[in-house]
């Protein structure tokens, strides 16, 4: 969630936030009304879950930051009216990475983005998408998005320790689709960054079809003027959205990244703690972070598996973390082979170069233990039984196979 540092304070009230966005833009067409349910639920969650835990400057920024999200929504919808060609953009055979956080999805997403035949949303495009990116960034927009990013980077100077693939040209980094979902107030990001658990539980159970319909509108907005490439999109909540993604993007391929759940839960807990320590006076104890990470993983996995069981399994590719980190290019080749897309020598060279320049420990490494977050194998086996019954054997075989290779 990108917080707006500067500007007048806006009350944490839905009507006031909507009024602010309308006043800033002179526009009033927000599209479908699902966004309003999300906005009201998020406001309630801020008030009930975290309001007095937030640092003063973070608290004062929430209202204007929510208004900024509505401003983006208004401008994107208005651009569709100004430039009708946007509405005719065809999003063909996109690839969605649907693994929960800390499963290697950022690595493989960034790796595949090196292929010129692929395209992924960039941070600046989700932070300030209007006018459409085909008109270029421009110095004014570049300056504004840099300011927004630097606010975070100043607070979190060690962010590369747990997010080593973060591109140094910060505003040109790749965006998660959670940044698009925020414009419909259906995103994991407010919970991951600030702990709005009530809102996260709500949208995990909601029908998010309208949010994914807006997501498609947003990709059309970004694609206009650079047609002919394959969209590759990543978000930790794609499992939660899977039923809606299958409905809105029926020709999509879904790459599900998997990792040992105990290690994954500990890594996710540690990452969430790192971020919230920079934004909250009272981020909570380690046990709370462990339970929060476990809940997020469980909701995303169970919602995703339920949707997957109801459709054709041919659209899914399962990638296991040990295979990915040991043989990343082989993993990419597997995806291209299954989707029957050519992997050119140029693309493979770009990927190999990126791998050479972006080791997983370039930011100093991410240290954590499961025990410090109250996580044990027994807890994982109990809470994630549904997931382990389906994927546990394949994940164990991947780990064993790579362990055997390392011993040779």
KANORGI-V965682 format. One record per residue. N is the residue number from 1. RES is the residue in three letters. SS is DSSP state (alpha for helix, beta for strand, coil for the rest). PHI is phi in whole degrees, -180 to 180 (NA if undefined). NEAR is the number of other ideal C-beta (glycine too) atoms within 12 Angstrom. Layout:
N:RES:SS:PHI:NEAR, N:RES:SS:PHI:NEAR
This chain:
1:UNK:coil:NA:40, 2:UNK:coil:-93:38, 3:UNK:coil:-90:36, 4:UNK:coil:-90:33, 5:UNK:coil:-73:23, 6:UNK:coil:-104:16, 7:UNK:coil:123:21, 8:UNK:coil:-71:15, 9:UNK:coil:-75:23, 10:UNK:coil:-117:31, 11:UNK:coil:-60:22, 12:UNK:coil:-81:30, 13:UNK:coil:-142:21, 14:UNK:alpha:-58:30, 15:UNK:alpha:-64:19, 16:UNK:alpha:-68:23, 17:UNK:alpha:-67:35, 18:UNK:alpha:-63:32, 19:UNK:alpha:-60:20, 20:UNK:alpha:-62:29, 21:UNK:alpha:-65:36, 22:UNK:alpha:-65:22, 23:UNK:alpha:-65:19, 24:UNK:alpha:-63:26, 25:UNK:alpha:-104:25, 26:UNK:coil:72:12, 27:UNK:coil:-117:25, 28:UNK:coil:-143:18, 29:UNK:coil:-97:21, 30:UNK:coil:-94:32, 31:UNK:coil:80:27, 32:UNK:coil:-62:24, 33:UNK:coil:-92:19, 34:UNK:alpha:-58:30, 35:UNK:alpha:-56:39, 36:UNK:alpha:-70:25, 37:UNK:alpha:-62:24, 38:UNK:alpha:-64:38, 39:UNK:alpha:-62:39, 40:UNK:alpha:-63:25, 41:UNK:alpha:-68:33, 42:UNK:alpha:-66:45, 43:UNK:alpha:-60:34, 44:UNK:alpha:-61:24, 45:UNK:alpha:-68:29, 46:UNK:alpha:-58:39, 47:UNK:alpha:-67:24, 48:UNK:alpha:-83:20, 49:UNK:alpha:-101:30, 50:UNK:alpha:-141:37, 51:UNK:alpha:-54:27, 52:UNK:alpha:-88:15, 53:UNK:alpha:-88:25, 54:UNK:beta:-71:31, 55:UNK:coil:-66:23, 56:UNK:alpha:-56:15, 57:UNK:alpha:-71:22, 58:UNK:alpha:-69:35, 59:UNK:alpha:-59:26, 60:UNK:alpha:-71:22, 61:UNK:alpha:-90:33, 62:UNK:alpha:-62:41, 63:UNK:alpha:-59:35, 64:UNK:alpha:-69:32, 65:UNK:alpha:-71:41, 66:UNK:alpha:-66:45, 67:UNK:alpha:-64:36, 68:UNK:alpha:-63:38, 69:UNK:alpha:-62:46, 70:UNK:alpha:-69:41, 71:UNK:alpha:-62:35, 72:UNK:alpha:-58:40, 73:UNK:alpha:-58:48, 74:UNK:alpha:-60:31, 75:UNK:alpha:-71:32, 76:UNK:alpha:-64:43, 77:UNK:alpha:-65:34, 78:UNK:alpha:-67:28, 79:UNK:alpha:-62:32, 80:UNK:alpha:-65:29, 81:UNK:alpha:-81:19, 82:UNK:alpha:-68:19, 83:UNK:coil:-125:23, 84:UNK:alpha:-58:12, 85:UNK:alpha:-61:19, 86:UNK:alpha:-60:32, 87:UNK:alpha:-67:20, 88:UNK:alpha:-93:13, 89:UNK:coil:-65:28, 90:UNK:coil:-101:21, 91:UNK:coil:-94:36, 92:UNK:coil:-108:22, 93:UNK:coil:48:22, 94:UNK:coil:-69:39, 95:UNK:beta:-115:43, 96:UNK:beta:-113:48, 97:UNK:beta:-91:48, 98:UNK:coil:-117:47, 99:UNK:coil:-71:44, 100:UNK:coil:-66:46, 101:UNK:coil:-56:41, 102:UNK:coil:74:35, 103:UNK:coil:-111:42, 104:UNK:coil:95:38, 105:UNK:alpha:-66:44, 106:UNK:alpha:-66:37, 107:UNK:alpha:-61:37, 108:UNK:alpha:-72:47, 109:UNK:alpha:-63:43, 110:UNK:alpha:-67:36, 111:UNK:alpha:-61:44, 112:UNK:alpha:-70:47, 113:UNK:coil:-69:36, 114:UNK:coil:-71:35, 115:UNK:coil:-74:34, 116:UNK:coil:-60:20, 117:UNK:coil:-80:27, 118:UNK:beta:-107:37, 119:UNK:beta:-144:32, 120:UNK:coil:-134:42, 121:UNK:coil:-60:36, 122:UNK:beta:-104:31, 123:UNK:alpha:-56:33, 124:UNK:alpha:-64:34, 125:UNK:alpha:-72:37, 126:UNK:alpha:-88:42, 127:UNK:alpha:-82:39, 128:UNK:coil:-146:35, 129:UNK:coil:-83:42, 130:UNK:coil:-113:36, 131:UNK:coil:-67:24, 132:UNK:coil:-51:31, 133:UNK:alpha:-58:34, 134:UNK:alpha:-60:22, 135:UNK:alpha:-86:20, 136:UNK:coil:91:15, 137:UNK:coil:-77:25, 138:UNK:coil:79:15, 139:UNK:alpha:-66:10, 140:UNK:alpha:-66:14, 141:UNK:alpha:-68:24, 142:UNK:alpha:-58:22, 143:UNK:alpha:-65:16, 144:UNK:alpha:-68:24, 145:UNK:alpha:-71:35, 146:UNK:alpha:-64:25, 147:UNK:alpha:-61:25, 148:UNK:alpha:-64:32, 149:UNK:alpha:-70:33, 150:UNK:alpha:-65:19, 151:UNK:alpha:-59:26, 152:UNK:alpha:-75:33, 153:UNK:alpha:-64:24, 154:UNK:alpha:-67:17, 155:UNK:alpha:-73:24, 156:UNK:coil:-125:26, 157:UNK:coil:-64:14, 158:UNK:coil:-101:22, 159:UNK:alpha:-60:28, 160:UNK:alpha:-67:25, 161:UNK:alpha:-65:23, 162:UNK:coil:-118:31, 163:UNK:coil:-132:35, 164:UNK:coil:-69:27, 165:UNK:coil:-97:32, 166:UNK:coil:-68:29, 167:UNK:coil:-69:28, 168:UNK:coil:-60:18, 169:UNK:coil:-76:17, 170:UNK:alpha:-51:29, 171:UNK:alpha:-73:30, 172:UNK:alpha:-96:24, 173:UNK:coil:-66:32, 174:UNK:beta:-79:39, 175:UNK:coil:-101:44, 176:UNK:coil:-83:40, 177:UNK:coil:-68:48, 178:UNK:alpha:-59:40, 179:UNK:alpha:-69:43, 180:UNK:alpha:-79:45, 181:UNK:alpha:-60:47, 182:UNK:alpha:-60:43, 183:UNK:alpha:-71:47, 184:UNK:alpha:-109:45, 185:UNK:coil:57:48, 186:UNK:coil:-132:46, 187:UNK:coil:-158:47, 188:UNK:coil:-73:44, 189:UNK:alpha:-58:39, 190:UNK:alpha:-59:44, 191:UNK:alpha:-72:44, 192:UNK:alpha:-59:38, 193:UNK:alpha:-84:40, 194:UNK:alpha:-125:42, 195:UNK:coil:90:40, 196:UNK:coil:-79:39, 197:UNK:alpha:-66:34, 198:UNK:alpha:-62:25, 199:UNK:alpha:-67:40, 200:UNK:alpha:-62:40, 201:UNK:alpha:-63:25, 202:UNK:alpha:-63:31, 203:UNK:alpha:-75:42, 204:UNK:alpha:-66:34, 205:UNK:alpha:-103:18, 206:UNK:coil:-77:30, 207:UNK:coil:-83:24, 208:UNK:coil:-98:41, 209:UNK:alpha:-58:24, 210:UNK:alpha:-64:31, 211:UNK:alpha:-65:41, 212:UNK:alpha:-76:43, 213:UNK:alpha:-63:30, 214:UNK:alpha:-68:38, 215:UNK:alpha:-56:46, 216:UNK:alpha:-65:37, 217:UNK:alpha:-58:34, 218:UNK:alpha:-68:42, 219:UNK:alpha:-63:42, 220:UNK:alpha:-60:36, 221:UNK:alpha:-59:40, 222:UNK:alpha:-73:39, 223:UNK:alpha:-76:33, 224:UNK:coil:-54:32, 225:UNK:coil:97:20, 226:UNK:coil:-141:25, 227:UNK:coil:-69:20, 228:UNK:coil:97:15, 229:UNK:coil:-115:27, 230:UNK:beta:-95:35, 231:UNK:beta:-74:39, 232:UNK:beta:-122:43, 233:UNK:beta:-128:47, 234:UNK:beta:-136:42, 235:UNK:coil:-162:45, 236:UNK:coil:-69:44, 237:UNK:coil:-98:49, 238:UNK:coil:-62:50, 239:UNK:coil:-63:44, 240:UNK:coil:-63:42, 241:UNK:coil:-89:45, 242:UNK:alpha:-58:40, 243:UNK:alpha:-62:30, 244:UNK:alpha:-71:35, 245:UNK:alpha:-62:42, 246:UNK:alpha:-63:32, 247:UNK:alpha:-74:23, 248:UNK:alpha:-83:28, 249:UNK:coil:-123:33, 250:UNK:coil:-66:19, 251:UNK:coil:-103:22, 252:UNK:coil:-76:37, 253:UNK:beta:-109:37, 254:UNK:beta:-117:43, 255:UNK:beta:-100:39, 256:UNK:beta:-102:41, 257:UNK:beta:-92:45, 258:UNK:beta:-126:44, 259:UNK:coil:-144:39, 260:UNK:coil:-48:34, 261:UNK:alpha:-61:41, 262:UNK:alpha:-66:34, 263:UNK:alpha:-66:30, 264:UNK:alpha:-62:41, 265:UNK:alpha:-62:45, 266:UNK:alpha:-65:37, 267:UNK:alpha:-66:38, 268:UNK:alpha:-66:42, 269:UNK:alpha:-60:42, 270:UNK:alpha:-64:34, 271:UNK:alpha:-65:36, 272:UNK:alpha:-63:44, 273:UNK:alpha:-63:33, 274:UNK:alpha:-58:31, 275:UNK:alpha:-69:33, 276:UNK:alpha:-69:38, 277:UNK:alpha:-63:27, 278:UNK:alpha:-84:27, 279:UNK:alpha:-119:35, 280:UNK:beta:-119:31, 281:UNK:coil:-72:20, 282:UNK:coil:-129:18, 283:UNK:coil:-73:27, 284:UNK:coil:105:25, 285:UNK:coil:-91:17, 286:UNK:alpha:-61:25, 287:UNK:alpha:-60:20, 288:UNK:alpha:-62:26, 289:UNK:alpha:-67:37, 290:UNK:alpha:-63:35, 291:UNK:alpha:-67:25, 292:UNK:alpha:-66:39, 293:UNK:alpha:-64:48, 294:UNK:alpha:-64:35, 295:UNK:alpha:-62:29, 296:UNK:alpha:-61:40, 297:UNK:alpha:-62:47, 298:UNK:alpha:-65:33, 299:UNK:alpha:-62:35, 300:UNK:alpha:-66:46, 301:UNK:alpha:-67:44, 302:UNK:alpha:-69:28, 303:UNK:alpha:-66:34, 304:UNK:alpha:-66:41, 305:UNK:alpha:-68:34, 306:UNK:alpha:-62:22, 307:UNK:alpha:-67:32, 308:UNK:alpha:-66:31, 309:UNK:alpha:-63:17, 310:UNK:coil:-90:15, 311:UNK:coil:-136:21, 312:UNK:coil:-73:15, 313:UNK:alpha:-75:18, 314:UNK:alpha:-67:14, 315:UNK:alpha:-81:28, 316:UNK:beta:-112:35, 317:UNK:beta:-126:32, 318:UNK:beta:-97:34, 319:UNK:beta:-121:42, 320:UNK:beta:-106:35, 321:UNK:alpha:-50:36, 322:UNK:alpha:-59:30, 323:UNK:alpha:-67:34, 324:UNK:alpha:-63:39, 325:UNK:alpha:-75:31, 326:UNK:alpha:-83:22, 327:UNK:coil:-135:23, 328:UNK:alpha:-61:34, 329:UNK:alpha:-70:30, 330:UNK:alpha:-62:24, 331:UNK:alpha:-64:35, 332:UNK:alpha:-63:39, 333:UNK:alpha:-59:27, 334:UNK:alpha:-60:24, 335:UNK:alpha:-65:37, 336:UNK:alpha:-65:30, 337:UNK:alpha:-64:15, 338:UNK:alpha:-66:22, 339:UNK:coil:-86:29, 340:UNK:coil:56:12, 341:UNK:coil:-114:24, 342:UNK:coil:-76:16, 343:UNK:coil:-106:31, 344:UNK:coil:-74:17, 345:UNK:alpha:-62:11, 346:UNK:alpha:-62:15, 347:UNK:alpha:-65:27, 348:UNK:alpha:-66:25, 349:UNK:alpha:-65:17, 350:UNK:alpha:-62:25, 351:UNK:alpha:-66:34, 352:UNK:alpha:-62:22, 353:UNK:alpha:-64:15, 354:UNK:alpha:-62:27, 355:UNK:alpha:-61:29, 356:UNK:alpha:-62:15, 357:UNK:alpha:-94:17, 358:UNK:coil:-137:26, 359:UNK:coil:-71:17, 360:UNK:coil:-66:24, 361:UNK:coil:-107:15, 362:UNK:coil:-66:21, 363:UNK:coil:-94:22, 364:UNK:coil:107:16, 365:UNK:coil:92:17, 366:UNK:coil:-121:26, 367:UNK:coil:-103:16, 368:UNK:coil:-167:29, 369:UNK:coil:-133:19, 370:UNK:coil:-66:29, 371:UNK:alpha:-60:17, 372:UNK:alpha:-66:20, 373:UNK:alpha:-104:33, 374:UNK:coil:70:24, 375:UNK:coil:-103:37, 376:UNK:coil:-132:21, 377:UNK:alpha:-62:19, 378:UNK:alpha:-63:13, 379:UNK:alpha:-62:26, 380:UNK:alpha:-61:32, 381:UNK:alpha:-65:20, 382:UNK:alpha:-78:16, 383:UNK:alpha:-76:27, 384:UNK:coil:-115:36, 385:UNK:alpha:-58:19, 386:UNK:alpha:-57:25, 387:UNK:alpha:-67:38, 388:UNK:alpha:-67:26, 389:UNK:alpha:-61:15, 390:UNK:alpha:-89:24, 391:UNK:alpha:-110:33, 392:UNK:alpha:-59:25, 393:UNK:alpha:-64:16, 394:UNK:alpha:-65:24, 395:UNK:alpha:-65:35, 396:UNK:alpha:-65:18, 397:UNK:alpha:-65:18, 398:UNK:alpha:-62:30, 399:UNK:alpha:-64:26, 400:UNK:alpha:-67:18, 401:UNK:alpha:-60:19, 402:UNK:alpha:-72:24, 403:UNK:alpha:-66:15, 404:UNK:alpha:-64:13, 405:UNK:alpha:-63:16, 406:UNK:alpha:-68:13, 407:UNK:alpha:-79:8, 408:UNK:coil:-76:7
